[in-house]
Amino acid sequence: MADKAKFIEELSARYSPKGDFIILGKGMLDGEVIPEVNVTLPLKTINRHGLIAGATGTGKTKTLQAFAEQLSHKGVPSLVLDIKGDFSGIAEPGSENAVISERYAKTQLPYQPQAFPVELMTISGEKGVKLRATVTEFGPLLLSKILELNDTQQSIISIVFKYCDDKGLPLIDLDDLKKVLQYVTDNPQGKADLSNNYGSIAPASLGAILRSIVALEQQGAAQFFGEPSFDVEDLLQQRDGKGVVNILRVGNIQSKPQLFSTFMLSLFAEIYMNFPEEGDSGKPKLVLFIDEAHLIFNEASKTLLAQIETMVKLIRSKGVGIYFITQIPGDVPENVLSQLGLKIQHALRGFTAKDRKEISKAVENYPITEYYKADELIQNLGIGEAFITALDEKGIPTPLVHTYLISPESRMDVLNEAEVSDLTSRSALVAKYEETVNKDSAYEMLANRMEQAVQNTSTTQKSRPVKEEPGMFESVMKSRAGRTFTTTLAREGAKFVLGMLGLGGRKR
């Protein structure tokens, strides 16, 4: 038996921050809940990122829910990427039952069922705040990485962006981009302008670019690119002193990996470029939770993976914390895992040799403790229990503690369709971004210009016109490759360098 008095003294000293904090639960020793030991997280260290891991059914999502609630209480907004679609119940109050009553009796903490302010968001046309961005905001470099173009094709996109900038042609959506490509390859005036001032476009390169654009459209990107573009400052809302929990439902990530990568890259870039430097302030500005992170890492492009690695290293200074929720720590790339300050480890199951190897690997990353046989206990943690180690206010790892976690105060279930409709109908953000603004941009400007040119030609034509040969753009679109666009998916892309994102900045 471990020394209980010593345990209380040591753990209480290390988990009693001087500044503001949130509480996740109570310490446990030899299977007993120790109410004297509060397991806390200093608000000032939450931008140091973290991991919530554990086997299926061990309570990871409920831990995430309670975490987001505690942040909301402190006025800290969050963005939750809800892969499974089971997080929306945080918008409604929970209800006390025998299990919850027993849990809170052991923790000696109050239980107050309550709802939390929520915004539902979407990138694929569901009910909620429509998240959009313009082609111009992405810039030629980031857009080329998303389209997974080679260096030659990337240079063409850069030329097209420069041409549009010089000619005052706004690139809002993908139709604008395709129209510009058509104009500078098929229209005599456009072709001459491009060739004389910037260079020409080879048919093979045009075809490759068009195939990539249409492949992206087939995953729903046509809805993502447009106006009004989403302002990341709208993620930082509070209501009645509580931070808003923004929930992005992305249950179709496996069928639309490129669309999701596009959104994530856009979000990271906008946050990094628009949020001011915060350093280690008293509390985070925003916390990003990526649920079922193993799906993200399995399905994401190389560009997104490289961006996540870079962002984890840099975004802390913007006052933003990133938390990954997954099954085993090994799901997270080593370069990312090494940057995570908080680790909440639910039970792991050692059914196979691979499982046991993952357990050993996970335990090796914990601080050494005299109170637990971590490699054994990790396989026998109950639902709602976890190993926790964090960073204290000085940035020093805290002792490993077996934690009896608090339960969420909101509903531990999803909203029904009627509740979703009611929530979105009352949302000012939904109203703000609901209707697409289709103002004159490159598509309309060039279509009018091309139509006017045809009219001028017809009025001066005296003889029977000769049927024109199809232009380069039209030939590509009518080719076999053009007819099979719907089945074309882009290949894995090249590595993205965050420091070059200046080309994709928002123009206001």
C-alpha positions as CSV (number, residue, x, y, z in Angstrom):
1,M,0.0,0.0,0.0
2,A,1.3,3.4,-0.9
3,D,1.6,6.2,1.7
4,K,-1.7,8.0,1.4
5,A,-0.6,11.1,3.4
6,K,2.5,11.5,1.3
7,F,0.4,11.1,-1.9
8,I,-2.0,13.8,-0.8
9,E,0.9,16.2,0.2
10,E,2.9,15.7,-3.0
11,L,0.1,15.7,-5.5
12,S,-1.7,18.6,-3.9
13,A,1.4,20.7,-4.0
14,R,2.0,20.0,-7.7
15,Y,-1.7,20.4,-8.8
16,S,-2.4,23.7,-6.9
17,P,-1.6,26.5,-9.3
18,K,-1.4,30.1,-8.1
19,G,-3.3,31.5,-11.1
20,D,-6.7,30.6,-12.6
21,F,-7.4,27.0,-13.5
22,I,-9.9,24.4,-14.5
23,I,-10.5,21.1,-12.7
24,L,-10.8,17.7,-14.4
25,G,-11.3,15.4,-11.5
26,K,-9.9,14.0,-8.3
27,G,-6.8,11.9,-7.7
28,M,-7.0,8.1,-7.0
29,L,-4.7,5.8,-5.0
30,D,-5.1,2.0,-4.7
31,G,-8.5,2.3,-6.4
32,E,-9.8,4.9,-3.9
33,V,-10.9,8.4,-4.8
34,I,-8.9,10.9,-2.8
35,P,-11.1,14.1,-2.7
36,E,-8.3,16.1,-1.2
37,V,-6.3,15.9,-4.4
38,N,-7.8,18.2,-7.1
39,V,-6.4,17.4,-10.6
40,T,-6.2,20.9,-12.2
41,L,-4.9,22.5,-15.3
42,P,-3.6,26.1,-15.2
43,L,-5.3,28.2,-17.8
44,K,-2.0,29.8,-18.8
45,T,-0.6,26.4,-20.0
46,I,-3.6,25.3,-22.0
47,N,-2.1,26.8,-25.2
48,R,0.7,24.2,-24.8
49,H,-1.5,21.6,-26.6
50,G,-2.4,18.1,-25.5
51,L,-3.7,14.6,-26.2
52,I,-6.7,12.6,-25.0
53,A,-6.2,8.9,-25.9
54,G,-7.8,5.6,-25.0
55,A,-9.5,2.5,-26.4
56,T,-13.0,2.7,-27.8
57,G,-15.7,3.0,-25.1
58,T,-13.4,4.3,-22.3
59,G,-14.9,7.8,-22.1
60,K,-12.7,10.0,-24.3
61,T,-15.6,12.0,-25.8
62,K,-17.1,12.6,-22.4
63,T,-13.7,13.8,-21.2
64,L,-13.6,16.2,-24.2
65,Q,-17.1,17.4,-23.4
66,A,-16.2,18.1,-19.7
67,F,-13.0,19.8,-20.8
68,A,-14.8,22.1,-23.3
69,E,-17.4,22.9,-20.6
70,Q,-14.8,23.9,-18.0
71,L,-13.1,26.2,-20.6
72,S,-16.5,27.7,-21.4
73,H,-17.1,28.5,-17.7
74,K,-13.8,30.5,-17.8
75,G,-14.9,32.4,-20.9
76,V,-12.6,30.5,-23.3
77,P,-14.2,29.6,-26.7
78,S,-13.4,26.3,-28.5
79,L,-13.7,24.7,-31.9
80,V,-14.5,21.0,-31.9
81,L,-14.1,19.0,-35.0
82,D,-16.9,16.5,-34.4
83,I,-16.1,13.5,-36.6
84,K,-18.6,11.0,-35.0
85,G,-21.4,13.6,-34.7
86,D,-22.0,12.9,-31.0
87,F,-21.0,16.1,-29.4
88,S,-23.9,18.5,-30.2
89,G,-25.7,17.6,-26.9
90,I,-23.5,20.2,-25.1
91,A,-26.1,22.7,-26.2
92,E,-28.7,21.2,-23.9
93,P,-28.6,20.6,-20.1
94,G,-27.8,17.2,-18.7
95,S,-29.9,15.3,-16.3
96,E,-28.8,13.8,-13.0
97,N,-29.0,10.0,-12.6
98,A,-27.7,7.4,-10.1
99,V,-24.4,7.0,-11.8
100,I,-23.7,10.8,-11.9
101,S,-24.9,11.2,-8.3
102,E,-22.5,8.5,-7.2
103,R,-19.6,10.0,-9.1
104,Y,-20.0,13.5,-7.7
105,A,-20.5,12.1,-4.2
106,K,-17.1,10.6,-4.5
107,T,-15.5,13.8,-5.8
108,Q,-17.3,16.0,-3.4
109,L,-17.8,18.5,-6.2
110,P,-21.2,20.2,-7.1
111,Y,-23.1,19.0,-10.1
112,Q,-25.2,21.6,-11.9
113,P,-26.9,20.4,-15.1
114,Q,-26.7,23.2,-17.7
115,A,-26.5,24.0,-21.4
116,F,-23.6,25.8,-23.0
117,P,-23.6,28.3,-25.8
118,V,-23.0,26.5,-29.1
119,E,-22.6,27.3,-32.8
120,L,-23.0,24.5,-35.3
121,M,-20.8,24.9,-38.4
122,T,-20.5,23.1,-41.7
123,I,-18.3,22.9,-44.8
124,S,-20.6,20.6,-46.8
125,G,-24.0,22.3,-46.9
126,E,-25.6,20.9,-43.7
127,K,-27.5,23.1,-41.2
128,G,-25.2,25.6,-39.5
129,V,-22.8,28.4,-40.1
130,K,-21.4,28.0,-43.7
131,L,-17.7,28.2,-43.7
132,R,-16.3,29.7,-46.9
133,A,-13.1,31.2,-48.2
134,T,-12.2,32.9,-51.5
135,V,-9.7,31.7,-54.0
136,T,-7.8,34.9,-53.6
137,E,-7.5,34.4,-49.8
138,F,-5.8,31.1,-50.4
139,G,-3.2,32.6,-52.8
140,P,-1.3,30.7,-55.5
141,L,1.0,28.8,-53.3
142,L,-1.5,27.3,-50.9
143,L,-4.1,26.6,-53.7
144,S,-1.4,24.8,-55.7
145,K,-0.6,22.6,-52.8
146,I,-4.2,21.7,-52.3
147,L,-4.6,21.0,-56.0
148,E,-1.3,19.0,-55.7
149,L,0.3,20.6,-58.7
150,N,3.9,20.2,-59.8
151,D,6.4,23.1,-60.0
152,T,5.5,24.0,-63.6
153,Q,1.7,24.0,-63.0
154,Q,2.3,25.9,-59.8
155,S,4.1,28.6,-61.7
156,I,1.1,28.8,-64.1
157,I,-1.2,29.4,-61.2
158,S,1.1,32.1,-59.9
159,I,1.0,33.8,-63.3
160,V,-2.8,33.6,-63.4
161,F,-3.0,35.2,-60.0
162,K,-0.7,38.0,-61.0
163,Y,-2.6,38.5,-64.3
164,C,-5.9,38.8,-62.4
165,D,-4.4,41.2,-59.9
166,D,-3.0,43.4,-62.7
167,K,-6.3,43.3,-64.6
168,G,-8.6,43.8,-61.6
169,L,-10.3,40.4,-61.9
170,P,-11.4,39.2,-58.5
171,L,-10.9,35.4,-57.9
172,I,-13.8,34.4,-55.6
173,D,-14.7,30.9,-56.5
174,L,-13.5,28.0,-58.7
175,D,-15.7,29.2,-61.6
176,D,-13.7,32.4,-61.6
177,L,-10.4,30.5,-61.8
178,K,-11.7,28.2,-64.6
179,K,-13.0,31.2,-66.6
180,V,-9.7,33.0,-66.4
181,L,-7.9,29.8,-67.6
182,Q,-10.4,29.7,-70.5
183,Y,-9.9,33.4,-71.4
184,V,-6.1,33.3,-71.5
185,T,-5.9,30.1,-73.5
186,D,-8.9,30.4,-76.0
187,N,-9.7,34.1,-76.3
188,P,-7.4,35.9,-78.8
189,Q,-7.2,39.1,-76.6
190,G,-6.6,37.1,-73.4
191,K,-4.1,34.8,-75.1
192,A,-2.2,37.8,-76.4
193,D,-2.2,39.6,-73.1
194,L,-0.8,36.6,-71.3
195,S,1.7,35.7,-73.9
196,N,3.1,39.2,-74.3
197,N,3.4,40.0,-70.6
198,Y,3.6,36.8,-68.6
199,G,4.1,33.8,-70.9
200,S,1.9,31.1,-72.5
201,I,0.2,28.0,-71.0
202,A,1.0,24.6,-72.5
203,P,-2.1,22.4,-73.2
204,A,-0.8,19.5,-71.1
205,S,-0.4,21.8,-68.1
206,L,-3.8,23.3,-68.6
207,G,-5.3,19.8,-68.7
208,A,-3.6,18.8,-65.4
209,I,-4.8,21.9,-63.6
210,L,-8.4,21.5,-64.8
211,R,-8.4,17.9,-63.7
212,S,-7.3,18.8,-60.2
213,I,-9.8,21.6,-60.0
214,V,-12.7,19.4,-61.0
215,A,-11.5,16.6,-58.7
216,L,-11.7,19.1,-55.8
217,E,-15.1,20.2,-56.9
218,Q,-16.4,16.7,-56.8
219,Q,-15.7,16.6,-53.0
220,G,-17.9,19.7,-52.5
221,A,-15.3,22.5,-52.8
222,A,-17.6,24.5,-55.0
223,Q,-19.6,25.2,-51.8
224,F,-16.5,26.0,-49.8
225,F,-15.0,28.6,-52.2
226,G,-17.1,31.8,-52.3
227,E,-18.3,34.8,-50.3
228,P,-19.0,35.8,-47.7
229,S,-15.7,34.3,-46.4
230,F,-15.6,33.2,-42.8
231,D,-13.9,35.6,-40.4
232,V,-11.9,33.6,-37.8
233,E,-12.6,36.3,-35.2
234,D,-16.2,34.9,-35.1
235,L,-14.7,31.9,-33.3
236,L,-13.9,34.0,-30.3
237,Q,-17.4,34.7,-29.1
238,Q,-18.7,34.8,-25.5
239,R,-22.3,34.7,-24.2
240,D,-23.3,35.6,-20.7
241,G,-19.6,35.2,-19.7
242,K,-19.3,31.7,-21.2
243,G,-17.0,30.9,-24.1
244,V,-19.0,29.6,-27.2
245,V,-18.4,26.0,-28.2
246,N,-18.1,26.0,-32.0
247,I,-18.9,22.5,-33.4
248,L,-17.9,21.6,-36.9
249,R,-19.6,18.4,-38.0
250,V,-17.4,16.5,-40.5
251,G,-18.7,13.0,-40.4
252,N,-18.0,12.5,-44.1
253,I,-14.3,13.1,-43.8
254,Q,-13.4,9.7,-45.3
255,S,-15.3,10.4,-48.5
256,K,-14.0,14.0,-48.8
257,P,-10.4,14.0,-47.5
258,Q,-9.3,16.7,-49.9
259,L,-12.2,19.1,-48.9
260,F,-11.3,18.6,-45.2
261,S,-7.7,19.2,-45.9
262,T,-8.6,22.4,-47.7
263,F,-10.6,23.6,-44.8
264,M,-8.0,22.8,-42.2
265,L,-5.2,24.5,-44.2
266,S,-7.4,27.6,-44.7
267,L,-8.3,27.7,-41.0
268,F,-4.7,27.3,-39.8
269,A,-3.5,29.9,-42.2
270,E,-6.2,32.4,-41.2
271,I,-5.6,32.0,-37.5
272,Y,-1.9,32.3,-37.8
273,M,-2.0,35.4,-40.0
274,N,-4.9,37.2,-38.3
275,F,-4.4,36.5,-34.6
276,P,-1.9,38.8,-32.8
277,E,1.0,37.4,-30.8
278,E,-0.2,36.6,-27.3
279,G,2.7,34.8,-25.7
280,D,1.9,33.1,-22.4
281,S,-1.0,35.2,-21.3
282,G,-3.3,34.4,-18.4
283,K,-5.6,32.1,-20.5
284,P,-5.9,30.9,-24.1
285,K,-7.8,32.8,-26.7
286,L,-9.1,29.7,-28.5
287,V,-8.8,25.9,-28.0
288,L,-9.1,23.6,-31.0
289,F,-10.2,20.0,-30.4
290,I,-9.7,17.4,-33.2
291,D,-11.8,14.4,-32.3
292,E,-11.0,11.0,-33.8
293,A,-7.6,12.4,-34.8
294,H,-6.4,9.0,-36.2
295,L,-8.9,9.5,-39.1
296,I,-7.4,12.9,-39.8
297,F,-3.9,11.6,-39.9
298,N,-4.9,8.5,-41.9
299,E,-6.8,10.5,-44.5
300,A,-5.0,13.8,-44.6
301,S,-2.8,14.9,-47.4
302,K,1.0,15.3,-46.9
303,T,0.4,19.0,-47.1
304,L,-2.0,19.0,-44.2
305,L,0.2,16.7,-42.1
306,A,3.2,19.0,-42.6
307,Q,0.9,22.0,-41.8
308,I,-0.3,20.4,-38.5
309,E,3.3,19.7,-37.5
310,T,4.3,23.3,-38.2
311,M,1.2,24.8,-36.6
312,V,1.6,22.9,-33.4
313,K,5.1,24.5,-33.0
314,L,4.1,28.0,-33.9
315,I,0.4,28.7,-33.0
316,R,1.0,28.6,-29.2
317,S,2.3,32.1,-29.4
318,K,-1.1,33.2,-30.8
319,G,-2.9,32.0,-27.7
320,V,-4.3,28.9,-29.3
321,G,-4.2,25.3,-28.0
322,I,-4.6,22.2,-30.1
323,Y,-5.8,19.0,-28.6
324,F,-6.0,15.6,-30.4
325,I,-8.4,12.9,-29.3
326,T,-7.5,9.5,-30.6
327,Q,-7.3,5.8,-29.6
328,I,-3.6,5.3,-29.0
329,P,-0.8,7.9,-28.7
330,G,1.0,6.2,-31.7
331,D,-1.8,7.5,-34.0
332,V,-0.2,10.9,-33.6
333,P,3.0,11.6,-35.6
334,E,6.1,11.7,-33.3
335,N,6.9,15.2,-34.3
336,V,3.5,16.3,-33.1
337,L,3.4,14.1,-30.0
338,S,6.6,15.6,-28.7
339,Q,5.0,19.1,-28.6
340,L,2.0,18.1,-26.5
341,G,2.1,19.4,-22.8
342,L,-1.1,17.6,-21.5
343,K,-1.7,13.9,-21.8
344,I,-5.0,12.4,-20.7
345,Q,-4.7,8.6,-21.1
346,H,-7.8,6.4,-20.8
347,A,-7.5,2.6,-20.7
348,L,-5.6,0.7,-23.4
349,R,-6.3,-2.9,-24.1
350,G,-3.4,-5.4,-24.5
351,F,-5.2,-8.0,-26.7
352,T,-2.4,-8.4,-29.2
353,A,1.4,-8.1,-29.4
354,K,0.9,-4.8,-31.2
355,D,-1.4,-3.5,-28.5
356,R,1.1,-4.4,-25.8
357,K,3.9,-2.7,-27.7
358,E,1.7,0.5,-27.9
359,I,1.1,0.3,-24.1
360,S,4.8,0.0,-23.4
361,K,5.4,3.0,-25.7
362,A,2.7,5.1,-24.0
363,V,4.0,4.3,-20.5
364,E,7.5,5.3,-21.5
365,N,6.3,8.9,-22.2
366,Y,4.9,9.3,-18.6
367,P,6.8,10.6,-15.7
368,I,8.2,7.9,-13.3
369,T,5.9,7.4,-10.3
370,E,6.2,5.4,-7.1
371,Y,2.4,5.3,-6.6
372,Y,1.3,3.2,-9.6
373,K,2.4,0.3,-11.8
374,A,1.5,2.2,-14.9
375,D,1.9,-0.6,-17.4
376,E,-0.6,-2.8,-15.4
377,L,-3.0,-0.1,-14.3
378,I,-3.4,1.4,-17.8
379,Q,-5.1,-1.8,-18.9
380,N,-7.5,-1.8,-16.0
381,L,-8.7,1.9,-15.8
382,G,-12.4,2.1,-15.4
383,I,-14.7,4.2,-17.6
384,G,-14.3,7.8,-16.6
385,E,-10.9,7.2,-15.2
386,A,-7.6,8.3,-16.8
387,F,-3.9,8.8,-16.2
388,I,-3.1,12.6,-16.4
389,T,0.2,14.5,-16.6
390,A,0.3,18.1,-17.6
391,L,2.5,21.2,-17.3
392,D,2.5,23.4,-14.3
393,E,2.7,27.2,-14.4
394,K,6.5,27.0,-14.8
395,G,6.2,24.6,-17.7
396,I,7.4,21.6,-15.7
397,P,5.6,18.2,-16.2
398,T,3.4,17.3,-13.3
399,P,3.4,13.9,-11.6
400,L,1.4,11.1,-13.2
401,V,-1.9,10.8,-11.4
402,H,-4.7,8.3,-11.7
403,T,-7.7,10.6,-12.1
404,Y,-11.4,10.1,-11.3
405,L,-12.9,12.4,-13.9
406,I,-15.8,14.7,-13.6
407,S,-18.9,14.2,-15.7
408,P,-20.3,16.7,-18.3
409,E,-23.0,19.0,-17.0
410,S,-24.6,19.1,-20.4
411,R,-26.5,16.3,-22.3
412,M,-24.4,13.3,-23.1
413,D,-26.2,12.6,-26.3
414,V,-26.8,14.3,-29.7
415,L,-29.4,17.0,-30.6
416,N,-32.4,15.8,-32.6
417,E,-33.3,17.4,-35.9
418,A,-35.8,19.7,-34.4
419,E,-33.3,20.9,-31.8
420,V,-30.7,21.5,-34.5
421,S,-33.2,23.5,-36.6
422,D,-34.1,25.6,-33.5
423,L,-30.5,26.2,-32.6
424,T,-29.5,27.3,-36.1
425,S,-32.6,29.4,-36.6
426,R,-31.6,31.5,-33.6
427,S,-28.0,32.0,-34.6
428,A,-26.8,35.4,-35.8
429,L,-23.7,33.7,-37.4
430,V,-25.9,31.3,-39.4
431,A,-27.8,34.4,-40.8
432,K,-24.6,36.2,-41.4
433,Y,-23.1,33.5,-43.6
434,E,-26.2,31.7,-44.9
435,E,-26.6,33.4,-48.3
436,T,-23.9,33.2,-50.9
437,V,-22.9,36.6,-52.2
438,N,-22.4,36.3,-56.0
439,K,-21.1,39.7,-56.9
440,D,-19.3,40.5,-60.2
441,S,-16.0,38.7,-60.2
442,A,-13.6,37.3,-62.9
443,Y,-16.3,34.9,-64.3
444,E,-18.9,37.6,-64.9
445,M,-16.4,40.2,-66.1
446,L,-14.7,37.9,-68.6
447,A,-18.0,36.4,-69.8
448,N,-19.3,39.9,-70.6
449,R,-16.0,40.8,-72.3
450,M,-16.1,37.7,-74.4
451,E,-19.8,38.2,-75.3
452,Q,-19.1,41.8,-76.3
453,A,-16.2,40.7,-78.5
454,V,-18.5,38.1,-80.3
455,Q,-21.1,40.8,-80.8
456,N,-18.6,43.2,-82.3
457,T,-17.3,40.6,-84.6
458,S,-20.8,39.6,-85.8
459,T,-21.8,43.1,-86.7
460,T,-18.7,43.6,-88.9
461,Q,-18.7,40.2,-90.5
462,K,-19.9,40.5,-94.1
463,S,-19.5,37.0,-95.3
464,R,-20.6,33.6,-94.0
465,P,-18.6,32.9,-91.0
466,V,-16.2,30.0,-91.0
467,K,-16.7,27.6,-88.1
468,E,-14.0,28.1,-85.5
469,E,-11.7,25.4,-84.4
470,P,-12.2,24.5,-80.7
471,G,-9.9,26.4,-78.4
472,M,-7.4,24.8,-76.0
473,F,-9.7,25.0,-73.0
474,E,-12.7,23.6,-74.9
475,S,-10.5,20.8,-76.3
476,V,-9.4,19.8,-72.8
477,M,-12.9,19.9,-71.4
478,K,-14.2,17.6,-74.3
479,S,-11.3,15.2,-74.1
480,R,-11.5,11.7,-72.6
481,A,-9.7,13.1,-69.5
482,G,-12.4,15.8,-69.3
483,R,-15.2,13.3,-69.4
484,T,-13.7,11.3,-66.5
485,F,-13.2,14.2,-64.2
486,T,-15.8,12.9,-61.8
487,T,-13.6,9.9,-61.0
488,T,-10.3,11.7,-60.7
489,L,-8.8,12.3,-57.3
490,A,-5.7,14.3,-56.7
491,R,-2.5,12.5,-55.7
492,E,-0.7,13.0,-52.4
493,G,0.8,16.5,-52.4
494,A,4.1,18.1,-51.7
495,K,5.3,19.4,-48.3
496,F,3.8,22.8,-47.3
497,V,5.9,25.5,-45.7
498,L,4.0,27.8,-43.4
499,G,6.4,30.6,-43.8
500,M,5.3,31.1,-47.3
501,L,1.7,31.6,-46.5
502,G,2.0,35.4,-47.0
503,L,0.7,34.8,-50.5
504,G,-2.6,33.6,-49.2
505,G,-3.5,36.5,-46.9
506,R,-7.0,37.9,-46.6
507,K,-7.7,41.1,-48.5
508,R,-10.2,43.3,-46.7
